[in-house]
């Protein structure tokens, strides 16, 4: 499966999923299950590449600020939610995590405390394969390696947050006293 096909399927799921992340994931399962098993395997491989490409310290920091914390699993689930937002939002957030401050739902979350996560989006290829074949998705013989994150900064340090993610820090960190 090519990049365009991967994101087109997610866009179709978004159009028919009502916008709620769990609904988008359920629709993605239904759409993917209609395809050949090899295409489902291709989707799974592509999803792993997308997740590996988004495994970045500053994006983790953004998830941490927005959700009020983010464990390793929490960061995975945040990226599942981010996938439900579509290719343009995902790509922009990977390139510039601070761009998430421009999303209306993120701005609203600064007041409401809403957290963003979609674990279901991470399981789409397994659920679709099971639905299509009544079998388990074959294990990937050439798994995508996750980059080593050696440049962590202290996500709880307000000054570091302001330095790395100024727009998000303005929303989620108390402004400095002057």
C-alpha positions as CSV (number, residue, x, y, z in Angstrom):
1,X,0.0,0.0,0.0
2,X,1.3,3.4,-0.9
3,X,1.2,6.5,1.3
4,X,-1.6,8.1,-0.7
5,X,-3.7,5.0,-0.4
6,X,-3.1,4.7,3.3
7,X,-4.3,8.3,3.9
8,X,-7.1,8.1,1.4
9,X,-8.5,5.2,3.4
10,X,-8.3,7.2,6.6
11,X,-9.9,10.2,4.9
12,X,-12.8,7.9,3.7
13,X,-13.1,6.7,7.3
14,X,-13.2,10.3,8.6
15,X,-15.9,11.2,6.1
16,X,-18.1,8.3,7.2
17,X,-17.0,8.2,10.8
18,X,-18.8,11.2,12.2
19,X,-15.5,12.8,13.3
20,X,-15.2,11.0,16.6
21,X,-11.9,9.1,16.7
22,X,-13.4,5.7,17.8
23,X,-16.0,6.0,14.9
24,X,-13.2,6.8,12.5
25,X,-11.3,3.8,13.6
26,X,-14.4,1.5,13.3
27,X,-15.1,2.8,9.8
28,X,-11.4,2.3,8.9
29,X,-11.7,-1.3,10.0
30,X,-14.8,-1.8,7.9
31,X,-13.3,-0.2,4.8
32,X,-10.0,-2.0,5.1
33,X,-11.7,-5.4,5.7
34,X,-13.3,-5.0,2.2
35,X,-9.8,-5.2,0.6
36,X,-7.5,-8.1,-0.2
37,X,-5.6,-9.5,2.8
38,X,-2.3,-8.4,1.2
39,X,-3.6,-4.8,1.1
40,X,-4.4,-5.1,4.8
41,X,-0.9,-6.3,5.5
42,X,0.4,-3.4,3.4
43,X,-1.7,-1.0,5.5
44,X,-0.3,-2.5,8.7
45,X,3.3,-2.0,7.4
46,X,2.6,1.5,6.4
47,X,1.0,2.3,9.7
48,X,4.1,1.1,11.5
49,X,6.2,3.4,9.3
50,X,3.9,6.3,10.0
51,X,4.1,5.7,13.8
52,X,7.9,5.3,13.6
53,X,8.2,8.6,11.7
54,X,6.1,10.3,14.4
55,X,8.1,8.9,17.3
56,X,9.7,12.2,18.2
57,X,10.6,13.9,21.4
58,X,8.9,17.2,20.8
59,X,5.7,15.5,19.6
60,X,5.8,13.4,22.8
61,X,6.2,16.7,24.7
62,X,3.2,18.1,22.8
63,X,1.1,15.1,23.8
64,X,2.3,15.5,27.4
65,X,1.3,19.1,27.5
66,X,-2.1,18.6,25.8
67,X,-3.1,15.5,27.7
68,X,-1.6,16.6,31.1
69,X,0.9,13.7,30.9
70,X,1.8,10.9,28.5
71,X,3.3,7.6,29.3
72,X,4.7,5.5,26.4
73,X,1.3,3.9,25.9
74,X,-0.3,7.4,26.2
75,X,1.9,8.7,23.5
76,X,1.0,5.8,21.2
77,X,-2.7,6.4,21.8
78,X,-2.2,10.2,21.2
79,X,-0.6,9.3,17.8
80,X,-3.6,7.1,17.1
81,X,-5.8,10.1,17.7
82,X,-3.5,12.2,15.5
83,X,-3.9,9.7,12.7
84,X,-7.7,10.2,12.9
85,X,-7.2,13.9,12.1
86,X,-5.9,13.1,8.6
87,X,-2.7,13.4,6.6
88,X,-2.3,17.2,6.6
89,X,-2.7,17.6,10.4
90,X,-0.5,14.5,11.1
91,X,2.3,15.6,8.8
92,X,2.2,19.1,10.1
93,X,2.3,17.9,13.7
94,X,5.3,15.6,13.0
95,X,7.2,18.5,11.3
96,X,6.1,21.1,13.9
97,X,4.4,19.7,17.0
98,X,3.7,23.2,18.2
99,X,1.3,23.6,15.2
100,X,-1.2,21.5,17.2
101,X,-1.9,24.7,19.1
102,X,-3.8,26.0,16.0
103,X,-6.3,23.1,16.1
104,X,-9.7,24.3,17.4
105,X,-10.2,21.1,19.5
106,X,-6.7,21.5,21.1
107,X,-7.4,25.1,21.9
108,X,-10.7,24.1,23.5
109,X,-9.0,21.3,25.4
110,X,-6.8,24.0,27.1
111,X,-10.0,25.1,28.9
112,X,-11.9,21.8,29.1
113,X,-9.1,19.4,30.0
114,X,-10.2,17.0,27.2
115,X,-7.5,14.5,26.4
116,X,-6.8,13.1,23.0
117,X,-6.2,9.4,22.4
118,X,-7.4,6.6,20.1
119,X,-6.1,3.2,20.9
120,X,-8.6,1.7,18.4
121,X,-6.9,3.4,15.5
122,X,-3.7,1.5,16.3
123,X,-5.5,-1.9,16.0
124,X,-7.2,-1.2,12.7
125,X,-5.2,-3.6,10.6
126,X,-5.5,-6.5,13.0
127,X,-9.2,-6.0,13.4
128,X,-9.7,-5.7,9.6
129,X,-7.6,-8.7,8.9
130,X,-9.5,-10.8,11.4
131,X,-12.8,-9.6,10.0
132,X,-11.8,-10.3,6.4
133,X,-10.1,-13.7,6.9
134,X,-11.1,-15.0,10.4
135,X,-7.4,-15.3,11.0
136,X,-4.7,-13.3,12.7
137,X,-2.6,-10.7,10.9
138,X,0.7,-12.4,10.0
139,X,3.7,-11.1,12.0
140,X,5.8,-8.6,10.1
141,X,9.1,-10.3,9.1
142,X,10.8,-6.9,8.7
143,X,9.4,-4.7,11.5
144,X,10.0,-1.0,11.4
145,X,12.5,0.1,14.0
146,X,11.6,2.9,16.4
147,X,14.2,5.6,16.6
148,X,16.2,6.0,19.8
149,X,15.1,9.1,21.7
150,X,18.2,10.3,23.5
151,X,17.3,14.0,23.5
152,X,14.4,14.0,26.0
153,X,13.8,17.2,27.8
154,X,11.9,17.6,31.1
155,X,8.2,17.9,30.0
156,X,7.3,19.1,33.5
157,X,9.8,22.0,33.3
158,X,7.7,25.0,32.3
159,X,10.7,26.9,30.9
160,X,11.7,24.0,28.8
161,X,8.1,23.6,27.5
162,X,8.0,27.3,26.6
163,X,11.3,26.9,24.8
164,X,10.4,23.8,22.8
165,X,6.7,24.4,22.2
166,X,5.9,28.1,22.8
167,X,2.3,28.0,21.3
168,X,1.3,24.9,23.2
169,X,2.9,26.2,26.4
170,X,0.9,29.4,26.1
171,X,-2.2,27.3,26.2
172,X,-1.3,24.6,28.7
173,X,1.4,26.1,31.0
174,X,0.6,29.0,33.3
175,X,2.0,32.1,31.8
176,X,5.1,33.5,33.5
177,X,4.5,36.0,36.3
178,X,5.8,39.5,35.5
